[in-house]
Amino acid sequence: MAQLVQSLVGMNVLVVGALASLIAGLMATVGALPLAFVGNIPQRLLKPMLGFAAGVMLAATVFSLVQPGIEEAGGGAYGALVMVAGILLGGILVDFFDRRFPHQHLVKGHEGPNHRLSGLWLFVIAITLHNFPERLAVGVGFGQGDEESIRNGLTLATAIGLQDVPEGLAVAAALIGEGYGVWKAIGISTLTGLVETA
């Protein structure tokens, strides 16, 4: 990884960040592809995979965003306070969008204001709301484009890619369970991952 980081230092940080998030987003396709050969995946396997995805994202948040953010803000109690304020503001922003945009979850159903949108579009909005913070996280991870920022960005993009594998599988399996064709479900799963491209 050190050699990769060295080769990326000095490159346009926007291009590097966009490519890293594109590769991470395509991992949803990698997760969904086995359904083309296996068929449906039992729910008892999907739940532990989604738990794994949540654990990977939690670890990535702490080690690639929170800790470097505290250090960047000056460290100590002040740095921690700045980080907590940022996390709270980010949560408020996501909650704001969650309440004002109609969206649909495959399990919970319709949420947000009532609009006459098809179920597919409501689902796409829900995935967009979910993936928006991941997109921001990758962009912030690459930060200033120096060696440490690129290392943090690559670690974060890798973690997001790892959690996108079971997420892509779960999305495609849920769509197949709702009656979508295998390839259409894989295509939609791919699109949900590509929403993350920064």
Buried (B, 14 or more C-beta within 10 A) or exposed (E): EEEEBEEBBEEEBEEBBBBBBBBBBBBBBBBBBBBEEEEEBEEEEBEEBBEBBEEBBEBBBEBBBBBBBBEBBEEEEEBBEBBEEBBEEEEEEBEEBBEEBBBBBBEEEBBBEEEEBEEEEBBBBBBBBBBBBBBBBBBBBBBEBBBEBBBBBBBBBBBBBBBBBBBBBBBBBBBBBEEBEBEEBBBBBBBBBBBBBB
